[in-house]
Amino acid sequence: MFGYYLSLALRSFRRNKVLTALMVVAIALGIGASTTTLTVFHVLSGDPIPQKSEKLFYPRIDPRSRQGFQPGDDPEWQMSRFDAEQLLREKRGDRQAFMSAGNVAVVPAKAGIDPFMASARYTTADFFPMFDVPMAAGRSWTAAEDEARAKLVVISGALSERLFGEGANAVGKSIRIEQGDFTVIGVIGKWEPNPRFYDLSQSRYGTDEQVFVPFWSSRAANMQPSGNMSCWAQPDDEAPRNDEGNYGLNVPCTWLQYWVELSTPEKVKAYREYLVNYSNQQRAAGRFEREPNVDLDDVMGWLDENGAVPGDVRLQAWLAFGFLFVCLLNTVGLLLAKFLRRSPEIGVRRALGATRRTIFAQYLVEAGVIGVAGGVLGLGLAQLGLWAVRQQPTDYAEFVRIDATMVLATLALTLVASLAAGLLPAWRACQVTPAMQLKSQ
């Protein structure tokens, strides 16, 4: 029967081309706008590490002075070096790592390649296994090598090709970074977690970082971190500093991102208690002045805390769905006009034995076919809308592309929306009284 209803729908389209085109365009406009904004929302709200996001946590404590204290303040956004190193030594998680971003000068040994700046990450040994960073060649460094300030480096595949050529084995070779020679011990494979959840102080979307340096090796080489820094002591109150400036061990500033892996809810609860106890210990030692104020967010919680989906994107999504609703209302009106104009035809079919259920199904199929046609056109309009989004000067723009999930979601949305729009017109059509229509002929 579906094939028969489909053929009837196609005949109807040929008889009413203009009206059918208006309905298809109305649905396409609504679907195109909603799919565009929904795709942006999908990209921004996506899970960057779905296989582990519920096991990775971002702990926060509050080492600040009481100056400027307000009840209900959030803990510090990042970690001081003293606290990060102390938490790392105590190893209360399955894995733990702290880190900072940076930019380093790379001096190629290969003739014809000028020195250039590369994005870098200074981090500790657990970074790679904790974040499932794939190794295309070699290995990452160990905790012992980091603490020994070994001059080792892990580089991206793109940087390996740039320095040594496509297909070359970079492991074991030396590269010059910031006036020092470092040995390449590993090359990472394709790894693009977007948003870049592990460090929201930088651009949240972007290409792979190119150079990974052991944290203490970076400090020994005086590599300059980049990102946000928050200090709470006046210059004359600060602890003695060494030649590391604001990045020294005892400086009252937060600038490091700290992550911990906890595999069970029990460990999460225990770690939260550990953060409270640690804060109390530091307060008793005179380092912390405030009452314990801690937080422990998993990956998605941390992204939500930091507004991974901007408010204007959420608003645009709601506006687009509102526009889709208006388009569907227009489609309902057009379907009503189209179906009721065929009341004499419906009356004859009812008189010849067609049931109300049959009439209802026929016209609902017709509405669904109109919706599918509008959805296909809407996908084309969505591609145009996403192209416009990619022209905007935002860090996530180049990643906003429709995928198979969104294509299926669009088609499903179209079918549901068109069927919903066709319910009332189809119901009105099946209520046509045969006798009244035959009498009027």
C-alpha positions in Angstrom: 0.0 0.0 0.0 2.9 2.4 0.7 4.0 2.2 -2.9 0.4 3.1 -4.0 0.2 6.0 -1.7 3.6 7.2 -2.9 2.5 7.1 -6.5 -0.7 9.1 -5.6 1.5 11.7 -3.8 3.8 12.1 -6.9 0.7 12.6 -9.1 -0.6 15.2 -6.7 2.7 17.0 -6.8 2.6 17.2 -10.6 -0.9 18.6 -10.5 0.0 21.3 -7.9 3.6 22.2 -8.6 3.6 25.7 -7.2 1.9 24.8 -4.0 4.1 21.8 -3.5 7.2 23.9 -4.2 6.2 26.4 -1.6 5.8 23.7 1.0 9.1 22.1 0.1 10.9 25.5 0.3 9.2 26.3 3.6 10.4 23.1 5.2 13.8 23.4 3.6 14.4 26.9 5.1 13.4 25.7 8.6 15.5 22.6 8.3 18.5 24.4 6.9 18.5 27.0 9.6 18.0 24.5 12.5 20.6 22.0 11.0 23.2 24.7 10.7 22.8 25.8 14.3 22.4 22.3 15.6 25.6 21.2 13.9 27.5 24.1 15.5 26.0 23.1 18.9 26.9 19.5 18.2 30.6 20.3 17.5 30.9 22.6 20.5 29.2 20.3 22.9 30.8 17.1 21.7 32.8 14.8 24.0 36.5 15.2 23.1 37.6 11.9 24.7 34.4 9.8 25.0 36.3 6.6 25.9 37.6 8.2 29.1 35.7 11.4 29.8 34.0 10.0 32.9 37.4 9.0 34.4 39.4 12.1 33.9 39.0 14.9 36.5 40.2 18.5 36.9 40.9 19.1 40.6 40.8 22.6 42.0 41.8 24.1 45.3 42.1 27.6 46.7 45.5 28.7 47.9 44.7 32.5 47.8 45.0 35.0 50.6 41.9 36.3 52.3 42.2 39.6 50.5 39.2 40.0 48.3 37.5 36.9 49.7 33.8 36.6 49.0 31.7 33.8 50.4 30.8 31.4 47.6 33.8 32.1 45.5 34.9 29.4 43.2 38.3 27.7 43.8 41.3 28.9 41.7 41.0 28.0 38.1 44.5 26.6 37.8 47.1 25.2 40.1 50.3 26.7 41.6 53.5 25.0 40.9 54.1 24.1 44.5 50.7 22.4 44.8 50.9 20.7 41.5 54.3 19.2 42.3 53.1 18.1 45.8 49.9 16.5 44.5 51.9 14.7 41.8 54.4 13.3 44.4 51.6 12.0 46.6 50.0 10.1 43.6 46.5 9.7 44.9 45.0 9.0 41.5 45.5 6.2 39.0 47.4 8.7 36.9 48.1 12.4 37.3 49.8 15.0 35.2 50.2 18.8 35.2 51.1 21.0 32.3 51.3 24.3 30.6 51.4 25.5 27.0 54.2 27.4 25.4 55.8 28.4 22.1 59.4 27.4 21.3 61.8 28.3 18.6 62.8 25.3 16.4 66.1 25.6 14.5 66.1 22.9 11.8 69.4 21.2 10.9 68.2 20.7 7.4 69.5 23.3 5.0 67.0 25.5 3.3 64.5 25.5 6.3 64.5 28.7 8.3 64.0 28.7 12.1 60.3 28.9 13.1 58.1 29.0 16.2 56.2 25.8 17.2 53.4 25.3 19.7 54.6 23.3 22.6 53.3 21.6 25.7 55.4 21.2 28.9 54.0 18.3 30.8 54.7 15.3 33.0 55.0 11.6 32.1 51.4 10.5 32.6 50.1 13.0 30.1 50.4 10.5 27.2 48.8 7.3 28.7 46.1 9.4 30.6 44.9 11.1 27.5 45.3 8.2 25.1 47.8 10.0 23.0 48.7 7.6 20.1 52.3 7.0 19.3 53.2 6.5 15.6 56.8 5.8 16.5 58.9 5.6 19.6 57.7 6.2 23.1 57.0 8.9 25.7 59.3 9.8 28.5 59.2 8.3 32.0 58.8 10.1 35.3 62.4 9.4 36.2 63.6 11.0 32.9 61.4 14.0 33.6 62.8 14.5 37.1 66.3 14.0 35.8 65.7 16.9 33.4 66.6 14.7 30.4 66.7 16.6 27.1 64.1 14.5 25.4 61.2 15.5 23.2 58.1 14.0 21.6 57.0 15.7 18.4 53.9 15.6 16.1 53.9 13.7 12.8 53.5 17.0 10.9 56.6 18.4 12.6 58.6 15.2 11.9 57.8 15.5 8.2 58.7 19.1 8.1 62.1 18.5 9.8 63.1 15.2 8.4 61.0 14.5 5.4 58.0 12.3 4.7 58.4 8.7 5.8 61.7 9.4 7.7 62.2 7.9 11.1 62.7 10.8 13.5 63.2 8.7 16.6 66.8 9.1 17.9 67.5 12.2 15.9 68.3 15.5 17.5 66.5 18.8 17.1 67.5 22.2 18.4 64.9 23.9 20.6 65.4 27.3 22.3 69.2 27.1 22.0 69.4 23.5 23.3 69.6 20.1 21.6 66.9 17.6 22.4 66.6 14.0 21.3 63.4 12.9 19.7 62.1 9.8 21.5 58.6 9.6 20.1 56.3 10.8 17.3 52.6 11.0 18.0 50.0 9.9 15.5 46.8 11.7 14.6 45.4 13.2 17.9 42.9 16.1 17.7 40.8 16.4 20.8 38.4 19.2 20.1 37.6 21.2 22.2 41.1 21.0 23.7 39.7 20.2 27.1 43.0 19.7 29.0 43.9 23.4 28.6 41.1 25.9 28.2 43.5 28.8 28.8 44.5 28.6 25.2 42.6 28.4 22.0 40.0 25.7 22.6 40.0 24.5 19.0 43.0 24.0 16.7 45.5 21.7 15.2 47.8 19.4 17.0 50.5 20.8 19.3 53.9 20.1 17.7 56.4 19.8 20.5 56.0 18.0 23.9 58.8 18.6 26.4 59.2 17.1 29.9 58.1 19.7 32.4 61.2 19.9 34.5 63.3 19.9 31.3 61.4 22.9 30.1 62.1 24.7 33.3 65.8 23.9 33.2 65.9 25.3 29.7 63.9 28.3 30.8 61.2 27.8 28.2 58.5 30.4 28.6 55.0 29.2 29.3 52.0 30.9 27.8 48.4 31.2 29.0 46.7 32.8 32.0 48.4 33.4 35.3 46.8 34.6 38.5 48.8 35.9 41.5 47.5 37.0 44.8 50.5 38.5 46.6 51.9 42.0 46.2 55.5 42.1 45.0 56.9 43.0 48.4 54.9 40.1 49.9 56.1 37.4 47.5 58.3 34.5 48.5 61.9 34.6 47.4 62.3 33.9 43.7 65.0 32.4 41.6 65.9 33.0 38.0 62.6 31.3 37.0 60.7 34.5 37.8 56.9 34.0 38.2 57.3 30.4 37.3 59.4 29.4 40.3 58.3 26.8 42.8 57.3 29.0 45.7 55.8 31.9 43.8 52.1 32.6 44.8 50.7 32.3 41.3 48.5 29.7 39.6 49.3 28.9 36.0 49.3 25.1 35.6 46.6 22.7 34.5 46.3 19.6 36.7 44.5 16.4 35.7 43.9 13.1 37.5 42.5 9.8 36.3 40.1 8.0 38.7 38.5 4.8 37.6 35.7 4.4 40.1 33.1 6.5 41.9 34.7 5.4 45.2 38.1 6.8 44.1 36.4 10.1 43.0 34.9 10.5 46.5 38.2 9.6 48.2 40.1 12.1 46.0 37.7 14.9 46.8 38.2 14.2 50.5 42.0 14.1 49.9 41.8 17.6 48.4 39.9 18.9 51.5 42.5 17.3 53.8 45.4 18.7 51.7 43.9 22.2 51.9 43.6 21.8 55.7 47.2 20.7 56.0 48.4 23.7 53.9 46.2 26.0 56.0 47.8 24.6 59.2 51.2 25.2 57.7 50.4 28.8 57.0 50.3 28.6 53.2 46.5 28.7 52.7 44.4 31.4 54.4 41.0 30.4 53.3 38.8 27.6 54.4 39.0 24.5 52.2 37.3 25.2 48.9 37.7 22.4 46.4 36.1 21.2 43.2 36.5 18.1 41.1 35.0 18.1 37.6 35.1 15.4 34.9 35.8 16.4 31.3 32.2 17.3 30.3 31.6 19.0 33.7 34.7 21.1 33.2 33.7 22.1 29.7 30.3 23.0 30.9 31.8 25.0 33.8 33.8 27.0 31.3 31.0 27.6 28.8 32.3 25.4 26.0 29.0 26.2 24.2 28.8 30.0 24.1 25.5 31.5 25.1 24.9 33.1 21.7 25.2 29.7 20.1 22.5 28.3 22.4 20.3 31.3 21.6 20.8 30.9 17.9 19.8 27.2 18.2 16.5 28.2 20.0 15.8 30.9 17.4 16.4 28.4 14.6 14.0 25.9 16.0 11.5 28.7 16.5 11.9 29.6 12.8 11.4 25.9 12.0 8.2 25.9 14.0 6.9 29.0 12.1 7.8 27.2 8.8 5.9 24.1 9.9 2.9 26.3 10.8 3.0 27.7 7.2 3.3 24.1 5.9 0.2 23.1 7.9 -1.8 25.9 6.4 -0.7 25.0 2.9 -1.4 21.3 3.4 -4.8 22.1 4.7 -5.6 24.2 1.7 -4.2 21.5 -0.7 -6.0 18.6 0.9 -9.4 20.3 1.4 -9.4 21.4 -2.2 -9.6 17.7 -3.0 -12.7 17.1 -0.9 -14.7 16.0 -3.9 -12.1 13.4 -4.8 -12.0 12.2 -1.2 -15.8 12.0 -1.1 -15.8 9.7 -4.2 -13.1 7.5 -2.7 -15.0 7.2 0.6 -18.2 6.4 -1.3 -16.4 3.6 -3.2 -15.3 2.0 0.1 -12.1 3.7 1.2 -11.9 3.9 5.0 -11.0 7.0 7.0 -7.8 5.2 8.1 -6.9 4.7 4.4 -7.5 8.4 3.6 -5.5 9.4 6.7 -2.6 7.2 5.7 -2.6 8.4 2.1 -2.3 12.1 3.0 0.1 11.5 5.8 2.4 9.7 3.3 2.1 12.7 1.0 3.1 15.1 3.8 6.0 12.8 4.6 7.2 12.8 1.0 7.0 16.6 1.0 9.0 16.7 4.2 11.8 14.4 2.8 12.1 16.6 -0.3 12.3 19.6 2.0 14.9 17.9 4.2 17.2 17.1 1.2 17.0 20.7 0.1 17.5 21.8 3.7 20.7 19.8 3.9 22.0 21.7 0.9 21.0 25.0 2.6 22.7 23.8 5.8 25.9 23.2 3.9 25.7 26.8 2.7 25.0 28.0 6.2 28.0 26.1 7.6 30.2 27.5 4.9 29.2 30.9 6.1 30.0 29.9 9.7 33.5 28.8 8.6 34.2 32.2 7.3 33.8 33.7 10.8 36.9 34.6 12.8 36.3 32.1 15.6 38.7 29.3 16.7 36.1 26.6 16.1 34.9 27.7 12.7 37.0 25.4 10.6 35.8 22.3 12.6 32.1 23.0 12.0 31.3 20.4 9.4 28.2 18.2 9.0 28.9 14.5 9.7 27.0 11.3 9.2 25.3 11.7 12.6 24.0 15.1 11.7 22.8 13.9 8.3 20.8 11.2 9.9 19.6 13.5 12.6 18.5 16.0 10.0 16.6 13.4 8.0 14.9 12.1 11.2 14.0 15.7 12.2 12.6 16.4 8.8 10.5 13.3 8.8 9.1 13.8 12.3 8.5 17.5 11.6 6.7 16.9 8.3 4.6 14.1 9.7 3.7 16.3 12.7 2.7 19.1 10.2 0.6 16.6 8.2 -1.3 15.2 11.1 -4.0 17.9 11.3 -4.5 18.3 7.5 -4.6 14.5 7.1 -7.1 14.2 9.9 -9.3 16.9 8.4 -9.2 15.2 5.0 -10.3 11.9 6.4 -13.3 13.6 8.1 -14.8 14.6 4.7 -18.4 13.3 4.5 -19.0 11.4 1.3 -22.7 12.3 1.1 -22.1 16.0 1.3 -19.5 15.9 -1.4 -21.6 13.7 -3.8 -24.7 15.9 -3.2 -22.7 19.0 -4.2 -21.5 17.5 -7.5 
